[in-house]
Amino acid sequence: MASDLETLLSMGFPQNRADMAVKQTGGLQGAMDWLEKNQDKTDEEITAQAESSAADATNEPANLQPGEVAKSLVCDECGKKFRGVSQAEFHGNKTGHENFSESTEEIAPLTEEEKKAKLQELLVKKEEKNARKAEEDKIANKRNEVNAPPPRVPPILHNHFLSSTNTLDQEIRRKSTKETSDMKEELKKKEQLKEATKKKQEKQDEIAAKQRIKAKIEADKEERRLRAAKEKAEREGRAPPPAPPTEAPTTSGPVASKPASAYTETRLRLQAPSGNIQKSFPVDTTLFEVAAAVSQETGTEVASFTQGFPRKTFDAVDFGASLKELGLVPSASLIVK
């Protein structure tokens, strides 16, 4: 009678697989089940699995050898009988069954007819599995064709499109940034001009209020003086003194220089980095408006003005004051910084 290994070789199984199947199971039936289970695994995977099983089962008895008395094991969960521990372990790994009992019943080996029937069953299962796998591959290929991505754009055209899009986006962002910056700058100038005008008006109101208060004080003092003089004259029995006449200006004598308050314009000599600028401004013009005019003409921002004599620097704090209030009338020479 041919051995289990020779039977498997005659069935067309490779030498190494047939040898591993016999060593792992110890019988033809178990070897055929083992070959069916591991037909999709590589030799390296099978070897690694066998080494792991051997390390976890150090107390497991060796497979039955030819000539030994056959003992059997019975699966308590399904009632299937096995010639040795290896076959029972293989059954447990395959089905998940864990409860086994020893049996004194000897299991007869498979006859030639049973071996052929088992082989035919294995071949039928293999063909069915291959046909099922081919059908699954066919369905998967159809699904991939349906879900296939659209044709790719040639790299040159794609890169050109991306480059054009990026350039357009950059141009839009640049224009938007410039417009936003210009709007902010214009708003800032308007706010500064508004603030300067407000400060100028407050300064003028303050000066006018001080002048009114001063005039009222002088008038009160004159009224008290006249009243005291009148009362004194009445006590002494004489006529009250006449009110002092208003002095009218005369043309005789040297002509006095015109006071700064009499000028309506002032002439400025501005020493800018790009050259000297000479301009006339109304005396009520704020220093901020002068700075704006210089910036418009030179294209540079003005941070401060410096007067040579007397030495004085006018910065942003003074920009709200007028030329008249800063003493830059009727003329002045300023260094632009």
C-alpha positions in Angstrom: 0.0 0.0 0.0 1.3 3.5 -0.9 2.1 5.8 2.1 0.1 9.0 2.7 3.0 11.1 1.3 3.1 9.0 -1.9 -0.6 9.3 -2.3 -0.5 13.0 -2.1 2.4 13.2 -4.6 0.4 11.0 -7.0 -2.5 13.5 -6.7 -0.2 16.2 -8.1 0.7 18.1 -4.9 4.2 19.6 -4.7 6.8 17.6 -2.7 7.4 20.3 0.0 3.7 21.0 0.5 2.8 17.3 0.7 5.6 16.6 3.2 4.5 19.5 5.4 0.9 18.4 5.3 1.8 14.8 6.4 4.1 16.1 9.2 1.5 18.6 10.5 -1.5 16.2 10.5 -0.2 12.6 10.6 -2.9 11.2 8.3 -4.2 11.5 4.7 -7.6 13.0 5.6 -6.0 15.6 7.8 -3.3 16.3 5.3 -5.9 16.9 2.5 -7.8 19.3 4.8 -4.5 21.0 5.7 -3.6 21.5 2.0 -7.0 22.9 1.3 -6.7 25.4 4.2 -3.2 26.6 3.3 -3.3 26.5 -0.5 -3.2 30.4 -0.6 -0.3 30.7 1.9 3.4 30.9 1.0 5.9 28.4 2.4 7.4 31.1 4.6 4.0 31.8 6.2 3.4 28.2 6.8 6.8 27.6 8.4 6.4 30.6 10.7 2.9 29.4 11.7 4.3 25.9 12.5 7.1 27.3 14.6 4.7 29.5 16.6 2.4 26.5 17.2 5.3 24.4 18.3 6.4 27.0 20.8 2.9 27.3 22.3 2.5 23.5 22.6 5.6 22.2 24.3 3.7 19.7 26.3 1.8 18.2 23.3 2.6 14.5 22.5 4.3 13.6 19.2 2.2 12.4 16.2 1.6 8.7 15.9 4.4 6.9 14.1 3.8 3.9 11.8 3.6 0.7 13.9 2.4 2.4 17.1 -0.9 1.4 18.7 -3.6 3.8 17.5 -5.5 5.7 20.1 -8.1 8.2 19.3 -9.5 11.6 20.4 -13.1 12.6 20.2 -14.4 16.2 19.9 -17.0 16.7 22.6 -18.6 19.5 20.6 -19.1 17.8 17.2 -18.3 14.1 17.9 -15.6 13.8 15.3 -12.8 11.3 16.0 -9.1 11.7 15.4 -6.2 9.3 15.3 -3.8 11.7 17.2 -3.2 15.0 18.9 -2.0 16.8 15.7 -5.3 16.0 13.9 -7.3 17.2 16.9 -5.3 20.4 17.1 -5.8 21.0 13.4 -9.5 20.5 13.8 -9.6 22.9 16.8 -7.7 25.6 14.9 -10.0 25.2 11.9 -13.4 25.1 13.8 -12.6 26.8 17.1 -13.6 23.7 19.1 -11.8 23.4 22.4 -13.2 20.4 24.3 -11.7 16.9 23.4 -11.8 13.5 25.2 -9.6 10.4 24.9 -11.0 7.3 23.3 -9.8 3.7 23.2 -11.5 3.2 19.8 -9.1 2.6 17.0 -9.8 4.5 13.8 -9.2 2.5 10.7 -7.1 4.1 7.9 -8.8 5.3 4.7 -9.2 2.7 1.9 -8.1 3.5 -1.7 -11.7 4.2 -2.7 -12.1 6.6 0.3 -8.8 8.3 -0.6 -9.9 8.8 -4.2 -13.3 10.1 -3.1 -11.6 12.5 -0.7 -9.2 13.7 -3.5 -12.1 14.2 -5.9 -14.0 16.2 -3.2 -10.9 18.3 -2.7 -10.5 19.0 -6.4 -14.1 19.9 -6.8 -13.8 22.4 -3.9 -10.7 23.9 -5.4 -12.4 24.3 -8.8 -15.4 25.9 -7.1 -13.2 28.3 -5.2 -11.3 29.2 -8.3 -14.5 29.9 -10.2 -15.9 32.0 -7.3 -12.7 34.0 -7.2 -12.8 34.5 -11.0 -16.3 35.8 -10.7 -15.4 38.2 -7.9 -12.5 39.5 -9.9 -14.8 40.1 -12.8 -17.2 42.1 -10.7 -14.4 44.1 -9.2 -13.0 44.9 -12.6 -16.4 46.2 -13.8 -16.7 48.3 -10.6 -13.3 49.8 -11.1 -14.1 50.7 -14.7 -17.3 52.5 -13.6 -15.4 54.4 -10.8 -12.4 55.1 -13.0 -11.2 58.7 -12.8 -11.7 61.0 -15.8 -8.9 61.3 -18.4 -5.9 63.2 -17.1 -5.0 66.5 -18.5 -1.6 66.5 -20.2 1.0 67.7 -17.7 2.1 70.6 -19.9 -1.5 72.0 -20.2 -2.2 71.3 -16.5 0.9 73.2 -15.4 0.2 76.1 -17.8 -3.4 76.3 -16.3 -2.1 76.2 -12.8 0.6 78.8 -13.6 -2.0 81.1 -15.2 -4.4 80.6 -12.2 -1.7 81.4 -9.7 -0.6 84.5 -11.6 -4.2 85.7 -11.8 -4.7 85.1 -8.1 -1.5 86.9 -7.2 -2.5 89.9 -9.3 -6.0 90.0 -7.7 -4.4 89.8 -4.2 -1.9 92.5 -5.1 -4.5 94.9 -6.4 -6.8 94.2 -3.5 -3.9 94.8 -1.0 -2.9 98.0 -2.8 -6.5 99.3 -2.8 -6.9 98.4 0.8 -3.6 100.1 1.7 -4.6 103.3 -0.3 -8.0 103.4 1.4 -6.4 103.1 4.8 -3.9 105.8 4.0 -6.6 108.1 2.7 -8.7 107.4 5.8 -5.7 108.1 8.0 -5.1 111.5 6.3 -8.7 112.5 6.6 -8.7 111.6 10.3 -5.5 113.5 10.8 -6.9 116.5 8.9 -10.1 116.3 10.9 -8.2 116.1 14.2 -6.0 119.0 13.2 -9.0 121.1 12.2 -10.6 120.2 15.6 -7.5 121.2 17.5 -7.2 124.5 15.5 -10.8 125.4 16.3 -10.4 124.5 19.9 -7.3 126.7 20.0 -9.1 129.6 18.4 -12.0 129.3 20.7 -9.6 129.2 23.7 -7.8 132.4 22.5 -11.1 134.1 21.8 -12.4 133.2 25.3 -9.2 134.5 26.9 -9.5 137.7 25.0 -13.1 138.2 26.1 -12.2 137.5 29.7 -9.2 139.9 29.5 -11.4 142.6 27.9 -14.1 142.1 30.5 -11.5 142.5 33.3 -10.1 145.7 31.8 -13.5 147.1 31.4 -14.4 146.3 35.0 -11.2 147.9 36.2 -11.8 151.0 34.1 -15.4 151.2 35.4 -14.3 150.9 39.0 -11.6 153.6 38.4 -14.1 156.0 36.9 -16.7 155.4 39.7 -14.0 155.9 42.4 -12.9 159.1 40.7 -16.5 160.4 40.4 -17.3 159.6 44.1 -14.1 161.4 45.2 -14.9 164.5 43.1 -18.5 164.6 44.6 -17.0 164.4 48.1 -14.7 167.3 47.4 -17.4 169.3 45.7 -15.9 169.5 42.3 -16.9 168.3 38.9 -16.1 164.7 38.0 -13.2 164.2 35.7 -14.0 163.7 32.1 -13.7 160.3 30.5 -10.3 159.8 28.8 -10.6 160.3 25.0 -9.9 157.5 22.7 -6.5 157.9 21.1 -6.6 158.1 17.4 -3.6 157.0 15.4 -1.5 159.8 13.9 0.7 159.9 10.8 3.3 162.1 12.4 6.5 160.6 13.7 8.2 157.3 12.7 5.9 154.6 11.3 6.0 151.5 13.6 6.4 148.1 12.0 3.3 146.1 11.3 2.5 143.6 14.2 2.4 139.9 13.4 -1.4 139.9 14.1 -1.9 142.2 11.1 -0.6 139.8 8.5 -2.9 137.5 6.6 -0.2 135.5 4.8 3.2 134.1 5.7 6.0 133.1 3.4 7.8 129.9 4.2 11.2 128.7 2.9 11.2 124.9 3.2 14.4 123.0 2.9 13.4 119.5 1.7 15.7 116.6 0.9 14.8 117.0 -2.8 15.5 120.8 -2.8 14.2 124.1 -1.5 10.5 125.0 -1.7 9.2 128.6 -1.2 5.4 128.9 -0.7 3.0 131.4 0.8 0.2 130.2 3.1 -2.6 131.9 5.0 -1.6 132.5 8.6 -4.5 130.3 9.7 -3.0 127.3 7.8 -2.2 124.4 10.1 1.3 122.8 10.1 -0.5 119.6 9.1 -1.7 121.2 5.9 1.8 122.5 5.2 3.1 118.9 5.6 0.5 117.6 3.3 1.4 120.1 0.6 5.1 119.3 0.9 4.3 115.5 0.8 2.3 116.0 -2.4 5.1 118.0 -4.1 8.0 115.8 -3.0 6.3 112.4 -2.7 7.8 111.8 0.8 6.1 111.7 4.2 6.9 114.6 6.6 7.6 113.7 10.2 8.7 117.1 11.6 9.9 120.7 10.8 12.9 122.3 12.4 13.3 126.1 12.7 16.9 127.4 12.6 16.6 130.5 14.8 15.4 130.4 17.4 16.1 126.6 17.4 12.9 124.7 17.7 11.4 121.5 16.3 7.7 121.1 15.4 6.6 117.4 15.4 3.2 115.7 15.1 2.0 117.2 18.4 2.3 120.7 16.9 0.7 119.8 13.5 -2.8 120.9 14.7 -1.6 124.5 15.4 -1.7 127.3 12.9 1.3 129.1 11.5 0.2 132.2 13.4 -0.1 130.4 16.7 3.4 128.9 16.2 4.9 132.3 15.5 5.8 131.6 11.9 4.5 134.9 10.7 5.3 136.9 8.5 8.0 134.5 7.3 10.1 131.6 8.4 12.7 129.1 7.2 12.1 125.4 8.1 14.0 122.2 7.6 11.8 119.3 6.5 12.5 115.9 8.0 
